């Protein structure tokens, strides 16, 4: 029997691999206190996760002026750099799932709405930096770039190709996957609802990391061929 060819697996970051809520809440609290802004309630903050922080902050009363908005955004990211990146939690089971995929020899990428600078720092913090073949995110200053645009650029460079999977917790993840010939896989432990994921075209939705891992073992049955990669080895 011919050995299966290694595949392509793309992951969203926030709400899929890590839970960013505590870090985002704390940085927003400090930003709102510093600029005299109303602090959004938790439901609003949760709705922002997976999208651009500039666009989210712009919805707050008191940041209508573009210069003040940029100042608040700079303040937020500085708080995030100092504290927020350390206030994330890796979802249980993710570490072993990623290591197993790496041992099978797949191409593994992160495509995040978070600035790539911080996405890379978070991966390093959880000893995942050598797992991923690359990590793609937004810029600190530019507008939020929808993931379908990010994937379009990656497809044009030959970094991704049709037939792989994209795993995320938001409808925009599912839409981006379908736009570029990737299987759209939703996770129910993040910040998008089942309805959001299904409406956007999710082929499957898994509510636990264990269930996702079990499906990935079937979807990618390749034998493990390599040693795990981590700083501790």
N, C-alpha and C positions, 0 to 999 in steps of 0.2 A: 504493500500500500504506500502511495506517495505521501511524503511528509507535507503537512499543511504549511503554507507560506506564512511567515510572521505578518501580523496585521498592523493597523493604524488605530490608535485609541486616543481621542482628545477629551480632556476634562475641563469643565468650568472649575473655578477655585472656590469662591465664596458660596456657601450653601451646598456645596457638593463634596469638597474635600475637607474644608475647614469651616468652622462657625465663627464669623467675624463680629457678631452682634455686640459683645461686651466692648470691644475696642472701638467700634463705630459710635456706640452710645457715649462712651466716656470722652472721646475726642469732640463729638458734637456738643456735649455739655460744656466743655471748656471753651469752645468756640462761641457758643451762644452767650455764655457769661461774659466773655471778653468784649463782644460786640453789642451787648444789650438786645439780643434777639430772643424771640419766643422759642423755647425748646420743643421740638416736635414730640408727640407721644410715641410710645413704642411701636404701635401699629404703623404709623407713618414711616418711622425709621426702618422697620422691616420691609416696607414696600420699596424703599430706596435701594436695598441691597441687590446688587447685580446690575446697577445702572451707574451713570456718571455722577460723581459728587458735585461737580460744578452745576449741573442742571438741577440737582436736588436742592442744593443750597439756594439757588436762584428762586425757588418757590417760597422762600421765607420772607415774611414782611420785614422790611428794613434792609434788604439787600437788592433793592431795585437798581441802585447805582452800580454801574459796571466796575468802577474802581474799588468801591467798597466790597463788592462781591469777590473780586480777585484777592483783596487783602484778607477777607475771611477764609477763602480757599487756601491761601498760603499758610495762614495760621493753623487751619485744620490739618494740613499735611505735615506741618512741623510737629504738631502734637502727635500725629500718627507715627511719624518717624521715631520720636522719642519714646512713646509709650504704646500706641495702638497696635503696632505689629506684634508686640509681646502679649497681647490680650486676646489672642485667637485660640481656638481649641480644635485639634484634629479630631474628626469624627472617629469613634472606635471602629477598628477593622480596616480603615483606609490604608494604614501603613503596610499591612501584610498583603492586601489586595494589590497595591502598586508594586511591591517587591516581586510578587508572583508573576505579574505581567512582564516585568523587566527581565526576570529569569527566562521567560519564554522568548525573549528577543524582539518584542514588538517596538514600534515607534510610538512613543508616548509624549504627548504635548499637553501643556496647560494653555488655555485661551481664556483670559480673565478681563473683566471690566475694570479691575484695579490697575493702577499704574504698574508697569512691569518692574520698576525698581522695588516696589514693596512686595509684589507677588514673588519675586526671586528671594527676597529676604525672608519671607514666611516659609518658603520651601526649604531654605537653609536651616531655619530655626527648628523645623521638624525632621531634619535629616533626610530630606527628600530631594535635595538639589541634584544629586547624581542619578536619580531615577529618571528624570525627565530629559528627553532629547532637546527640548527647548521650552521656554516659557514666554508667552506673548501677552502683552497687556496694553493699557492705554498710556498716554503721556500725562505728566503733571499739569501742563498748561493748556494742551489742546482740548478741543471739544470731545465729548464722549463719542467713541467710534463703535457703531453697532457691530456685533460679532460677525454678522454676515459679510461686512466689509473687511474685517480682519481675515476671515477665511478666504475671501476672494483674493487678497494679496498673497496668502500662503499657497493657494492653488496655482496662481500664476507663476510662482517661483518653483513649483513642483514639490513643496514641502508636504502638502496633503494631497490626497487623491480619492476619488469616489470608491466606496466600498468599505470604508472604515466606520467607526462609530464615534458619536459625540455624546458625552454624558454631562447633563446639567440639571439645574433645578428651576430654570426659568423658561418661559415661552420663547424668549428671544434666542435661547440656546437651541431649542427644537427647530425654530424657523431657519436659523443659520445652518444647522446640520442639513436640513432638507434642501436648502438652496445649493448645496455643494455636494450632493450625492452621498451624504453620510447618514448612517442609521441613527435616528433621533431617540435617545434613551433618557427618560426623565427619572429623577430621584425625588421621593416624597418627604425626605427629612429636611429639606432646605426651606427656601422662602417663597417658592411658587406653589400654588395649589394644584391638586390633581386636575381641576377644571382648566386652569391656565395651561398646563402641560399638554393635556389631551386636545384642547382647542388648537394649540399651535402645531399639532401633528406628531406627538410622541408615539413611537411604535410600541413602547413598553414603559411602564412606570414601576419602580421598585421602592418599597417603603423602608427597607433596611439595607445596610451595607452587605450583610450576609447574603441576602437574596440577590443583590446585584453581582456579588462575587460568584455565586452558584451559576448564574446565567452566563457570566463571562467565561467560566470554565467550559461551558458547552459551546458558546459562540467562538471561542478561540481555544481549540483543543490541543494546540501544539505542546510538545514536551518541553520541560524546563531544560535549557541548554547552558545557561550561564550562571555564575555566582551572583549573589545579590550585591548591589552597589550601595555603600554607605560610608560615611566618614569614619565610622568605628571599626571598619574592617581593614 
